[in-house]
């Protein structure tokens, strides 16, 4: 075999290997983009490049593997659902107080499940691994809560924050961390619900709690 032939073969092998590696990288990137949804683009934008963004997402996954994230027991889940219904009912007459309660309730569920909660940014990053479709809404809800404390949030802002908190609350009650099927279903599950903020005097007291939260179709023209 001539030297020229050997060189041609070597170059061809390198090119094929490079193409294969590029294709593998693209599949990995696509898988991350599908899994994280909007969170993927957010991290890539924040880090300044696709490579650094994907490395950050993989670091998050590695960190979660070392945390003791556990599902709620049936009794715990029932108690939290009861607390959430009370928080929803409070929104009708006291939306500002209900937002504070919702924020604290979500944080308490996270602590019970094993998530560290001391730093909000890290908390959101941890949540993004198994709850990527609602984590950005959680950030938005927390921002509205901060604006509320400064007196800058409207009642409509608070209603939207309640919708966001409910989406994450419901996600946390499910054991997505240990269910691949559940993690895939999160793409399809809608979380956008509106909170009914009409005065309590306009409703029947016996149905007040059940009607505290409705769908957008029910409360919008």
N, C-alpha and C positions, 0 to 999 in steps of 0.2 A: 504493500500500500504506500503510495507516494505521500510525501510531507504535505502537499497541497490538499490531498484528500482527507488526511487526518485533521488538518486545520478546519476544513469545511465541516466535517462531522462534529468536531468540538464546538464550533460556533453554533451549529444547528442544535446541539444538545443544550447549550447555554440559553439560546433563544426559547426553546421549548420549555425549559425549566422556568425561565422568567415569565413566560406567558401563563404557565400553570400557577406560579406563585401569585401573579396579578389577579388571576381568576379566583383563586382561593381568598385573597384579601377582599375582593369585591363581594364575594358570598358572605364573608364575615361581617363586612360593613352593612350589607343589606339586612342580615339577620339582626344586628344591633338596632338598625333604624326601625325595623318592623317591631321589635320587642319594646323599644323605649318611646316610639312615636315622637311627639313634639319635644319630649325631654332630650332626645338625641340631638336635634337641631340646636336646642338651647345650650347644651354642653359644648358642642362643637363651636358654636358662636362665642361662648364665653372663653374657651381655651385658645381660640384663634386658629385651630386647624383640625381637620378630621382625625389625623393621627393622635394628637394630644387628647381630643375629645373622647375617642374610643378607648384610649389608655385610662382615662379618668373613669369611664363607665366600668371597665374591667376591675379597676381598683375598688370601686364600690361593691362589686359582686364578691370580691375576695374578702372585703371587710365583713360583709353580711355572713359569710361562711363561718366566721369566728364569733358571731353573736348567737346567744341562745334565744332565738325567736321561737315562741311556742304558741300554739292555738289556745283560744279561750275555752274554758270548760263550759258546759251547757248552762250551769247556774250563773256563771259570770256573764255569759252572753245575754241571758234573760234579764239580768239586773241592769246591764248597760242599755239594753233596748228600752227598758222601763224609764231609765233616766233620760234617754233621748226623747221619748214621748213627752215627758214633763218639760223638757227644754223647748220642744216645738210649741207646746201649748203656751208657754210663757212668752213666746215671740209675739203673739197676738196683741198683748197689752204692754209688753216691755221688751221691744226688739233689742235694745242696747244691752240689757241684762242677759237676754237669751244668747247673744253673740259671745259674751264673756263665758257663760256656762258651756256653750258648744266648744269653744276653744279649750277650756279646761277638761272637758269630757273626752275630747279626742286625745289630748295629751295623756290623760289617765289610762285610756285604752292602750296607747302605745307603751307606756311603762309596764302595764300588766303583761303585755305580750313580750316584753324583753328588749324593746328599743331604747337606746340611750336618748334622753330628752333635754340634756343640759344646754346644748347649742342648737339653735333652730336651723341654721344652714346645714349642719351635719345631719340633723334629724330629717330634713327634706331629702338630702342625698341618700340616706339609708332607705327611706320610703320609696324612692324612685326605682329601686331594684325590683320590687314586687308589686308596686302600685304606681307605675309610670303614668297611667292615664289620668290620675287625679292629683298627683303631687303638685303640679303647677297651679291647679285650682286652690290647693291648700296654701300655697304661697300668697295667692291673691286674697284669700280669706283672711290670712294673718295681716296682710297689708291694710285691708279694710278695717280690721280690729284696731290696728295702730292709729289709723286716721280717725276712727271713732273716738279714741281716747283724747285726741287733739281737738275734737269737735268738728272734724271736717267731713264726716261720712253722712250721707243722706239715708233716709229710711229704705230707699230702693237699693242703695249700696249694701245695707245690712241684710236685706232680703237675699241679695245675691251671695253674700258671705255665708248665709245659713244654708243655701243650696250647696255651696262648695264644701262646707263642713260635713253636711249630710253624706255627700258622695264619698268622702274619705272615711267617715265613720262606718258606713255600710261595707266598704272595702276591707277595713280593718277587722270587722267582725267575721269575715270569711278567712279561711286558712289558705290564702294564695301562696304563701311562702313554701308550703309543702305539697302543692297541687299544681302540676304542669298544666292540666286541663283548665284549672281555674285561672291560671295566669294568662292563658290564651283567650279565655272568655272575656277578660277585662276589656279587650278591644271593642267588643260588641255591646257591653252593658252601658246604657245611657245613665248619666248622673245628673243631668240638668233638670232639676225640679224647682218649681217656684214655691215661695212661702206665702201663704195667704196672710195679708196684714190688715184685713178689715177689722173694725172695732168689734169687741166681743159682744157689745149690745145688739149687734145685728144678727147674731146667730143663736141657735137653741143651745142652752147650756149643756144639755146631755150629750151633744155631739161636738162640743168645743175642741176636745183633744184630737179627735179623728180628723177634724177639718182644719187643723193648724197649718198643715202643709198640703198643697195640691199640685197638680201638674200645670205647666204653662198654659195648656189648652183650656184649663178650667178657669184661670184667673186673668187671661189676656183676651182681648177682643179677637 
